[in-house]
Amino acid sequence: MIAIDNPEIDLNIPAGFPEVNSFASLNKPTKYGVELGEKLFSDKRFSADNTISCASCHIKANAFSDDKPQAIGIQGRVGLRNAPSLQNLLFLKFYNWDGSKLQLETQPLVPIITHEEMDSSILEVIGKIKDDSDYKVLFRKTFGNEDITPDRIYKSIAQFEYTLISSNTKYDKVKRNEGAAFTESELEGFKTFQQKCASCHSGELFTDQSFRNIGFPLNKDTNEAGRGRVTGIPSDFMSFRVPTLRNIEYTAPYGSFGQFSDLKSVLDYFNNGVLDADNLDPIFKNNGKRIPLSETEKNNLIAFMKTLSDKQFVGK
């Protein structure tokens, strides 16, 4: 068989971004691996009734999230949580709201087998696509032969997801001195952000990747325990991964199960006071369970957060 040239892709890692996930070096994106991964990502045959693909809940225009409070799977089944955005995954240490996965290659099986999502199995998926001539070509170009295995499917999807890097926002252009400048409102919002938000939404990803209980309204589903669902530790109960604020303009509604319809609602809630809990984050616990914000500060914060929108990334 003739060897196929399948070069690694240069990801152009942005300056100042954190270290890449330690597992990513074992599965570097390649030309055909990414093409295969994107095709798999959009294939509805991954679900039991052929109606839902990864792309059904992770929509490019929404920074690869969706606009629903909780993800909707086959037959209209409502999932436990809001579909998180998929961006800059190459730099994350944990995946999912509760950090249940440390390696991106082990994540795709979760939606495939979850009853409220695709309700299928990886062997069922392989049975549906194994005779697809387009896949045979792509698997051969990517891996050297036509064998379709679970491991190859997971690796290809992860390779595609590693390429979803967002770093071309107004904020980035201002920082890189590329001729962009903040408006007065955006600049004031940035100052407020640095004072009242940056301790959690820190660094170039605008998340410190920690897990915190910030007193959001509780999901009544008895299966929900946040990070505590993974660790079994009471102090992790209803703690969730601090979400990135990049492309936040496109990822409403907000919260682990879409508790808030818009950014103003989130900021109003912080100002009015959050739910108390034994493990409420000290930032709230030690400050009367709130982040005080005037109406002007809220408006300016939203103006700043919109400078984190990457129109090129979402195709707008």
C-alpha positions in Angstrom: 0.0 0.0 0.0 1.3 3.5 -0.9 2.1 5.6 2.2 -0.2 8.6 2.5 1.2 12.0 3.5 -0.8 13.0 6.5 1.1 16.0 8.0 0.6 17.4 11.4 -1.4 20.7 11.5 0.3 23.8 12.9 -2.1 25.0 15.5 -0.6 28.5 15.9 -0.9 28.5 19.7 -1.6 32.0 20.9 0.9 33.9 23.0 0.1 33.8 26.8 -2.2 30.8 26.6 -1.7 28.1 29.2 0.2 24.8 28.7 -1.6 22.3 26.5 -3.4 19.3 28.0 -0.7 16.7 28.8 -2.5 14.1 26.8 -2.7 16.2 23.6 0.9 15.4 22.7 -0.1 11.8 22.2 -2.7 12.7 19.6 -1.5 15.6 17.6 -4.0 16.9 15.0 -3.2 15.8 11.4 -4.6 16.9 8.1 -6.8 13.9 7.6 -7.4 13.1 11.3 -9.1 16.5 11.7 -11.1 16.0 8.5 -12.2 12.6 9.7 -13.0 14.0 13.2 -15.2 16.8 11.8 -17.1 14.3 9.7 -17.7 12.0 12.7 -18.6 15.1 14.8 -21.5 15.8 12.4 -22.7 12.3 11.9 -26.2 11.6 13.2 -25.7 7.9 13.0 -24.0 8.2 16.4 -27.4 8.3 18.0 -29.8 5.3 18.4 -32.4 6.8 16.0 -30.0 8.7 13.7 -31.3 12.1 14.7 -28.6 13.6 16.9 -24.9 14.2 16.2 -22.2 16.0 18.4 -22.9 19.0 16.2 -26.6 19.0 17.1 -25.8 20.4 20.6 -22.4 22.0 19.7 -23.3 24.6 17.1 -20.5 26.7 15.5 -22.6 29.9 15.6 -23.0 29.4 19.4 -19.2 28.8 20.0 -20.1 25.1 19.7 -22.7 25.3 22.5 -26.5 25.5 21.8 -29.2 27.9 22.9 -31.1 25.6 25.1 -31.0 25.5 29.0 -30.3 21.8 28.9 -29.1 19.7 26.1 -31.9 17.9 24.1 -31.1 14.3 23.0 -33.0 11.7 21.0 -36.8 11.7 21.2 -36.8 15.1 22.9 -35.2 13.8 26.0 -33.9 16.6 28.3 -30.3 16.2 29.5 -29.0 17.0 33.0 -26.9 20.0 32.0 -26.4 22.9 29.6 -24.2 21.9 26.6 -20.8 23.6 27.2 -19.1 25.5 24.5 -16.2 23.8 22.8 -13.3 26.2 22.4 -9.6 26.2 23.5 -10.1 22.6 24.7 -6.4 22.0 23.9 -5.6 24.0 27.0 -8.0 22.6 29.5 -7.0 20.3 32.3 -10.6 18.9 32.8 -13.6 18.3 30.6 -17.4 18.5 31.4 -19.0 20.8 33.9 -17.8 18.5 36.7 -14.4 17.7 35.4 -15.2 14.0 35.1 -12.8 13.6 32.2 -9.1 14.5 32.1 -8.5 13.4 28.6 -10.5 14.6 25.6 -10.2 11.3 23.8 -12.2 9.6 26.6 -15.1 12.2 26.5 -17.1 11.2 23.3 -18.3 7.9 24.7 -20.3 9.8 27.4 -22.9 11.3 25.1 -23.0 8.2 22.9 -24.1 5.9 25.8 -26.1 8.4 27.9 -29.8 7.7 27.8 -30.8 11.4 27.6 -28.3 12.1 24.8 -27.6 9.6 22.0 -28.6 6.4 23.8 -26.4 4.2 21.6 -23.1 2.2 21.9 -19.8 2.6 20.1 -20.2 -0.9 18.6 -23.6 0.1 17.3 -22.1 3.3 15.7 -19.3 1.3 14.1 -21.9 -1.2 12.7 -23.6 1.7 11.0 -20.6 3.4 9.4 -18.2 0.5 8.7 -19.3 0.1 5.1 -19.3 3.8 4.3 -16.8 4.3 1.5 -16.0 7.9 2.5 -15.1 6.7 6.0 -13.0 3.9 4.6 -10.9 6.4 2.6 -10.5 8.8 5.5 -9.6 6.1 8.1 -7.0 4.8 5.6 -5.6 8.3 5.0 -5.5 9.0 8.7 -4.3 5.7 10.2 -2.9 3.7 7.3 -5.7 1.2 6.9 -9.5 1.0 6.8 -10.0 -0.5 10.3 -12.7 1.5 12.1 -12.1 1.1 15.9 -13.5 2.9 19.0 -10.0 4.3 19.7 -9.6 5.7 16.3 -13.0 7.3 16.4 -12.3 9.0 19.7 -8.8 10.2 18.6 -10.2 11.7 15.4 -13.0 13.6 17.1 -10.4 14.9 19.7 -8.1 16.0 16.9 -10.9 18.1 15.4 -11.8 19.6 18.8 -8.1 20.5 19.5 -8.2 22.8 16.4 -11.1 24.8 17.9 -8.9 27.7 19.1 -10.4 31.1 19.7 -8.0 34.0 20.1 -9.0 36.7 17.6 -11.3 38.9 19.5 -11.3 42.7 20.0 -9.7 42.1 23.4 -6.9 40.1 21.7 -6.4 42.7 19.1 -6.2 45.5 21.7 -3.7 43.4 23.7 -1.6 42.7 20.5 -1.7 46.4 19.5 -3.3 45.7 16.2 -5.1 49.0 15.8 -8.1 48.2 18.0 -9.1 50.3 21.0 -11.6 49.8 23.8 -14.5 52.3 24.0 -14.9 54.1 27.3 -17.6 51.7 28.4 -15.5 48.7 27.5 -12.4 50.1 29.3 -14.5 50.8 32.5 -15.9 47.3 32.2 -12.4 45.9 32.0 -11.4 47.8 35.2 -14.5 46.4 37.0 -13.7 43.0 35.6 -10.2 43.1 37.0 -11.5 44.2 40.4 -14.5 41.8 40.8 -14.3 38.9 38.3 -10.7 38.2 37.4 -9.8 36.1 40.5 -11.9 33.2 39.0 -12.1 34.2 35.3 -8.3 34.6 35.1 -5.7 34.3 32.4 -6.1 34.2 28.6 -8.8 31.6 28.8 -10.8 33.7 31.3 -11.1 30.8 33.7 -8.8 29.5 36.4 -10.2 26.0 35.7 -11.1 25.6 39.3 -14.4 24.1 40.7 -16.5 26.4 42.8 -20.0 26.6 44.3 -21.0 30.2 43.6 -24.6 29.8 44.9 -26.5 29.6 41.6 -30.1 28.3 41.8 -30.0 24.5 42.3 -30.8 21.8 39.8 -33.7 19.8 41.3 -32.6 16.6 39.5 -31.4 14.2 42.2 -28.6 13.0 39.9 -26.9 16.4 40.1 -24.2 17.0 42.7 -21.7 19.0 40.6 -18.1 18.1 41.2 -19.2 16.1 44.1 -20.7 13.6 41.7 -17.2 12.8 40.6 -15.3 13.0 43.8 -17.9 12.0 46.4 -16.5 14.8 48.7 -19.1 16.9 50.4 -17.1 20.1 50.0 -17.4 19.6 46.2 -21.2 19.4 46.3 -22.7 21.7 43.5 -19.3 23.0 42.6 -18.8 23.4 38.8 -15.9 24.3 36.6 -15.5 28.0 36.2 -16.6 28.6 32.6 -14.5 30.6 30.1 -15.9 34.0 29.2 -14.6 33.9 25.7 -17.5 34.1 23.2 -19.8 34.4 26.2 -22.0 36.7 24.0 -22.9 33.6 21.9 -23.4 30.9 24.6 -26.6 31.9 26.4 -28.4 30.7 28.5 -25.9 30.6 31.4 -25.3 28.2 34.3 -24.9 24.5 34.6 -28.6 24.0 33.5 -29.2 27.3 31.9 -30.6 29.1 34.9 -30.1 32.6 33.4 -31.3 33.7 30.0 -28.9 36.6 29.6 -25.7 38.2 31.0 -27.7 41.0 32.8 -29.6 38.3 34.7 -26.4 36.7 36.0 -25.0 40.1 37.1 -28.3 41.0 38.8 -28.2 37.7 40.7 -24.6 38.3 41.9 -25.6 41.8 43.0 -28.8 40.7 44.8 -27.2 37.8 46.6 -26.6 34.2 45.9 -27.8 31.0 47.7 -25.9 30.2 50.8 -24.2 26.8 51.3 -21.6 25.3 53.6 -19.1 25.2 50.7 -20.1 28.5 49.2 -17.0 30.0 47.6 -15.2 32.4 50.0 -15.4 35.2 47.5 -19.1 35.2 48.2 -19.1 33.8 51.7 -16.9 36.6 53.0 -18.7 39.4 51.2 -22.3 39.0 52.3 -23.0 36.4 49.6 -22.9 38.9 46.8 -20.7 40.8 44.3 -22.1 44.4 44.6 -22.5 46.0 41.1 -24.1 49.2 40.1 -26.2 49.4 37.0 -23.4 51.3 35.2 -20.9 48.6 36.3 -23.2 45.9 34.9 -23.6 47.6 31.6 -19.9 48.3 31.3 -19.0 44.7 32.3 -21.3 43.4 29.5 -19.7 45.8 27.1 -16.3 44.4 28.0 -17.4 40.8 27.9 -18.6 41.4 24.3 -15.0 42.3 23.4 -14.3 38.6 24.0 -16.4 37.6 21.0 -14.5 36.0 18.1 -16.6 36.5 15.0 -14.2 34.6 12.9 -14.4 31.6 15.2 -18.3 31.4 15.2 -18.5 32.2 11.5 -20.3 35.6 11.8 
